């Protein structure tokens, strides 16, 4: 479909997990833009993009990080190696195309490539230690090596990012209580990064996601100083045996308590 050579990562990327995450995510994003311009449409474009980005990323990790495990949305659906990650001290958690619907609707830019690294620390606990979210439609890659600087809030009312197609009903009630505006957009990564960009002020979700949907965006959000948690206020944990991670909050720190207080009182049903 398209000839693509990502080139060789610069030496600093090979020596730095933050920069390697950014380099791989950016390379996959560049490939996805080429495929998007190939004339494919709809499901054919979604499928081609998913497969090509997945194969590129898996090839890059196999070549440059062969001792690490990889958890990918596509890998979890059936390719080999999905269980090795539980006994491996370093695991890359990737989503080759986050927001395939938006990817298949040019010129939308609210789709992304996610690359995150989970590592077991000296304490024995595991944590996200690096992450990158490429938004090729914006020609930008946000990463933990150079975290985005969150601008001062410019909107008079809080803005909450929600799904274009299935916004949770409780978020509407939350918005009414805190006098917030709902901002529909595509991928989870785009929603999280929108908070760091002052496009929105919070992203609140419940109802179904997986580790690859949020690992890289959460890593970037944390590095940028944003608040992140489950909807019950507990920590978001990654590289778990159960990869479903159905809910999260990412917001400006000053909005965390109002959001958590609403959920404590009203729940998410």
Buried (B, 14 or more C-beta within 10 A) or exposed (E): EEEBEBEEBEEEBBEBBBBBBBBBBBBBBBBBBBBBEEEBEEEEBBEBBBBBBBBBBBEBBEEBBEEBBBBBBBBEEEEEEBEEBEEBEBBBBBBBBBBBBBBBBEEBBBBBBBBBBBBBEEEEEBBBBBBBBBBBBBEBBBBBBEBBEBEEBEEEEBBBBBBBEEBBEBBEEBBEEBEBEBBEBBBBBBBBBBBBBBBBBBBBBBBEBBBBBBBBBBBBBBBBEBBBBBBEBEEBBBBEEEBEBBBBBBBBEEBBEBBBEBBEEEEBE
